[in-house]
Amino acid sequence: MEKEQHNILEIPESICRVLERVKSVFRDEPKVYEIFENCYTDTLRTAVKRMEDESVYVVTGDIPAMWLRDSAASLRPYLIPAREDAQVADLLVGVVHRQFQYICIDPYANAFNETSNGNCWAKDETEMNDWLWERKYEVDSLCYPLSFAYLVWKNTGRTEQFDHVFLEGAWKILEVFRIEQCHEERSSYRFSRKDTYFTDTLSRDGKGALVKSKTGMIWSGFRPSDDACTYGYLVPSNMFAVTALENLAEIAEQILKASDLAEEALKLSNEIYEGIETYAITRKEEYGEVYAYEVDGFGQYNLMDDANVPSLLSMDYLGYHGRNPQVAVNTRKMILSEANPFYYKGEKAAGIGSPHTPAGYVWHIALCMQGLTAGTKEEKKRIIDMLTATDGGKQLMHESFCVDDDTHYTREWFAWANAMFSELVMDYCGYHLVTNND
């Protein structure tokens, strides 16, 4: 997909001030600033489009569709200037409006068209309509809009995103999550894609991985990579659901004055938390107790991590805190080692990749997350240096790249990766969001 200059707004003064601060911090390392400037301004110039109803459409990059997940993640770094800039805040509110319009169309879909034009990734066997680009059910796709709406409120004070469409969408999310807690017995969701890789479709005639019902956790058909789950309880996405539902409960209580919604959201959040702490912890030799990436509730588990967020690496970033903090420490140590089958080392980099991309390819998103969750400023800087040394000569981030040669990479234009780099650099420079951790 060719980049289109939407020119939704000129780069405003509030963002220019961020650029100047970053430039000052990295005055002796001009390449860091140059890549940051490109990444931070590229999304506004090319990926964002104001619609006639004042909602905002965000393409993921080189695919002409709006992902609920990517649109929230790609705009997150603009929450900082939005604190003082009403125009930027308007943009973020518009994104929330668009996301919840889509959720009300179909809460099981992960990606949507700009108009009801019938475009789609493939002619899948599922309940499609002309708005849907793809209908892969992913728990995180419903968590991101809740979390993003909350972050807009907490960082800008804006609340007009919490309208009747938001309320309708919030109830739809709760309904889907309740159904998918008992996927085997209650869910009518099916997804089959013909003539494709097994990771791009669901088993059992589209019903997907068999799980034990009533664990408290929510079944997910697909990971945030859009790959099918091996075991249906995707632990990082359930961790995200815990915090996103806490956000919703606070919104319902303080803004919507909907005590029934707040009570239901908090009850569901607590059930998921109990499910994770009961079913998602196992033991790994040399590491002790760790969180599995996926489980089925029957005792099978998948020990790995994937580059896409939510991931086990992103637990602290998402605001998830288990009963025993040592389990998270052990898990981080495990997934940032070759005990994780998708951790790769090479001449140019070491980090987490994904089964979604070739073996030996590390993702910029995962490196950024490693930096954002690092315990020291020195470690953050080491990761920033690795990122700037692996841009493939393009002065932008990519999806993944070869650990031995960063000129071999996937996806020329990937807004999410650019946003994550921007967020890490801003974090290093002292910019911090108000989140549910605060």
N, C-alpha and C positions, 0 to 999 in steps of 0.2 A: 504494500500500500504506500503510495506517495504521500509525503507529508503535505498537509494543507495548512496554509497560514490563515487561521480563523480570525486572528486579531480581535479577540474578545475584549482586550484592553491593552493599552500600551503598558510597558513595564512601569508600575507606579513608584512613587518616591519611597514608599514604605519598604518595598523590595530592594530598591537601590541602596537604602541604608543598610540592609542586611548584606548586600554585596560589598559595600565599602568596609564593613566590619570584618568580614571574612578575608577580604584583600589585605587588610591591615595585619591580621593574625598570621597570614601566610605570605607576608611581604618578601620573605627570602626564598619562597617556594612557589614561583608563579604558575607552575603547571597545576598545582592543587586548585588555585583560584580559577584558572581558566576552565578547568573541567567543571568546577562547581558552578561557575557562571552559566556555562552551556546547559548543564543539567537542570539548574534551578529555573532558568527562563524558558527552556524548551517546551515544557508542558503547557505553560500559558500561551505560548505562541502557536502551538501546533495541535494540541490534543483536546482543547476545551472550546465548547461552542454554546453560546447563549441561544436558547430556543424562544419562540414567540410567547410562550406562557411564563417566561422568566426562569424556568428551570434550566439546568445546565447539563449538557451531554458531554461525556468524556470518553474518547476512544482510548483503548489500551496501548496504542502505538501502531504497529504495522498490521494489525487486524482491525477491520472496520466495524467494531462493535464495542459496546460499553459493558464491561464486567462490573458487577456490584463490588467485588473485592478490589479490583485494580483502581477503580475510580476513587474509592476512599483512600487507599494507600498512596496514590499519586498526588492527591491534593493535601495530604497531611502536613507537609512542610510549610504550606501557606497559612497555617493556623497562627504562626508567629506574627507575620505582618498584619494579619486580619484583626489583631487586637487593637490596632490603632488606625486601620484603614477600612472604612465602611464599604468601599468598592470591592475589596478583596473578600470581606465578610459576606457581601451579597453573593459573590461567586460560590462560596462554600455552602451557603444556605440553599442556593439553587441546585447544587449537586445533591443535597439531601432530598429536596423535593423530587428530583428526577428518580433517585433510587427508590423512594417509596411509591412513586407511581408505578414503577416496574414491579415491585414486590406485590402490589395489589393486582397486577395483571396475572402473575404466576409466581408464587413464592418458591417453587421448585426449580426455577430457571436460574442459570448463573450469568448469562450474557444476553444482551438485548440490542435490537436495531434502533437506529435514530428515529425511524418512522415504521409504521406497520407495512413494510415493503416486502416481506416474505423471504428476505435473505437469510441464509443459515450456513453453518459450517458443513453440515451433512444432512441428508434426508433420514433422520433417525426414527426409530419406532418408539414413540412416546407421544404424549399429548401436546403437540406443537400448535402454535398459532403464528400469525404473521409478524408479531412483535419479537419473537424469540430467535436469537442467533444460535443459542444452544441451551439445552435443558438438562444439564448435568446437576443433580442435586448435591450441593456441598454445604455442610453446616456453616462453614466460615462465611459463605456468601450472604447469609442472613445476619451474622454477627457484625460484619464490617459496617453496614449502614447504621445499626444501632449505636455502635461505638463512635462512629464519626459524627453523628448528630449530637451525641453527648459532648464530644470534644469541642465542637463548634460552640455549644452553649457555655462550657466551662472556660474556654479561652477567649471568647468574644462577648459573652453576655447575651448573645442573640437567641431568641426563642421562637421566632415565627416559623421555623422548620417543624415545630410540633403542632401541626394543624390536623384537620380531620383525616387527611390522607395518611399522615404518619400514624395516627391512632388506629385506623383500619389496618394498615400494614403491620403494626406491632401485634395486634391480635392475630393476624394471619401467621406471623412468625411463631407465636406461642402455640397456635393450633398445629402447625407442621411439626414443631419440636415434640409436642405431646404424642402425636401419631407415631413419630419415628422413634420414640422411646420403646414402642412395641411394634417395630417394623414388620416382623414376621406375621403378626396377627392382624394388624390394622391398616397397613399401608397399601395403597393402590398404585404407588409410584413404580413405574417400569421404565427401563432405558436399554435399548439395543441399537448397536451400530453395526451394519453389515460390512464384510470384507475389510476388516481393520485389525489392528493389534489388540491383544486381549486386554491391555491396559486402557483401551479407549471405549470399552463396552462393559456391561454388567453380566455376570454369570446367571445361571438358573433362569433362562428366558427373560432376562432383564430385571429380575428381582434383586440380584446382587448377593453379597456375602451373607451367609447365615450367621445370625448372632443370637445369643441368649436374651430374651426379653426381660424387661423390668430390672435392669441393672441400675437404672437411674440415668445412664448415658444416652445420647442421641445417636442413632444410626446415620451414617453418611455414605452416599453412593460413591463419591469421588473426593479426592484430596484437593488442596488448593493449587496443585499443579494441573488439575483437570484429569489426572490419571485415576483409574478405578482403585478403590481401597482393596487391600488384600483381606483384611478383617474389618468388619463394618463399624466398629467403634474407634474412630480416629481421635486419639487422645488429645493432641494439641488443639484441634477444633472444639472439642468438648471443654477444654480449659478456657478457650476464648468465649465459649457460650456462657460459662460461669460469670465472667466479668462483664460481658455485654448485657446479660440479663440483670445484673446488679445495677448497671447504668440505666437500664430501662425502668427499673423499680424506682430509682431516684427521680428520673424524669416524670414518671407517672405521679409520684407523691408530691413533688414540689411544683411542677409546671402544669400538668394536665389535671391535677386534683382528681385522679382516677384511682381510688384506693383498691378497687377490685383488680385493676391491671397491675398495680404495684405488688399486691399480695401474691398474685399468680406468678409474676416474673420472679419474685424472690423465692417462692416455694420451689419453682422449677430449677433455679440456680442452685439451691441447696441440694436438691436431689442429684443433679449432675455432679456436683462436688463430691458427694458421698460415693457416687458410682466410680469416679476417678480414683479416689483414695482407697477404695475397696478392691477394684478389679484391675487397675492399670499399673500397679507396682509389682515388679518381679525382682529377682536377683540375678546379677551378672558377675561371674568369676572375675576377680581383680578389682571390681568396682563397687560391690555391695548392692544395696537396694537402688533400683533405678525405675524411671517411668518408661514403659513401652511406647512405641509410636502408634501402634494399633493393637487392639485386643478383640476377642469375640465373646467374652464373658464365660466361655466354657473352659478356659485355661490356655488357649492358644494366643500367642503374642508375636509381635514383629519388633525386633530390636534394631532400630535404625533412626535416622532423621533425614528429612527432605529439606531442600533449600528454601522452598516456598513458605511464606508466613500465612497462617500460624504454623509454627514448628516447635519442637521441644526446646530448641535454642532460644526461642522468643518468649519463654514463660514469663520472665520478669518484665519484659516489654509489654506483654499483654495484661500484666497485673495479677497473674495467678500465683498464689502462695499455698503450697500444700501444708499438711500438718507437721511434717518433718522436713525442715529446710535442707537437711543433709541429702535427701533423695534428689533434690534438684541439683545440688553440687555434684553428686555422683553422676547424674545423668549428663550434665554438661561435659564433665571429664570424658565420659564414654563416647558421646557423639562427636567430640572434637578429637577423635583418635581413629585409628584404623579398625577399631571394634565396630564402628559405624561403616557398613559396606559402601556407603556413598561419600566417604571422606577420602579426598585425593590429595597427594603431594606431588609436586613437580618442581622444575627449575624456576618457574615464575610465581608460583603461588601454592598455598595449601589451604584447603577449606572444604565445605560441604557442597556436593553436587546433588544430582537427582536422577532417578530412573527415567525421568522425562527427557533427559538429554544424554549425549554419549558418555560412556565411561571415560574418566580422566578429565572431565569438564567440571569446573567449579563455577558456582553462581555468584555474581556480584551482590545479589540480594542477601545471600547467606553471609558473605563477608561483612557487609554493612551491619547485619544483625549481630554478628559476633562483636563488632566494634561498639554498637549501641549498648550492648549488655556487658561489655568489658568492665572489670572492676577498677582499672586505673586509666589515667589519661595517657600514660605511656603506651598502654596496649591499644587504646583507640588510635593513637598516632601511627603505630606500626601497621594497623589495618588500613588506615587512610593512605599510607605510603604504598602498600600492596595494591590497593585499588587504582591509584593514579599510575602505577607502573604496568597495569594490565588493561588499559582502555583500547588496545588494538590500534592505537594511533588515531582514534576517531574523536577523542576528547568528550566522549559520552560513555555511559555504562551499557552493558549488554545483558542478555539473559544468562548465558554461560560462556566459558572460554576454556581452551585447553591449558592445563597447568604447566605445559612446557612451551607453549607458543600462543600468546594472547591474540595474535592476528587471526587465529582460527576461533571463531565465536559463532553463537547462534543469536538471531534477531538483531537486525540493524537498529531498530527503533523500539525501545521498550521503556515506556514512561515510568513504570513502577521501579525499575532499577535506578533510573535517574533520580527519582524522588528519594529513594533510600540513601543514596550517596549524599544528596543534599541534606537530608536529616542528620546523618552522621557528622558531616562537617559542621553543621550548625550546632549540634550537641557539643562537639569539641570546642567550639567558640563561645560556649556558655549559654546558648539558647535552649530553654527547656519548656515543654508543654505542661499545663495543668492536666493531670490524668487521674484515673481512679486509684493510682498509687498514692496520691497526695491527700 
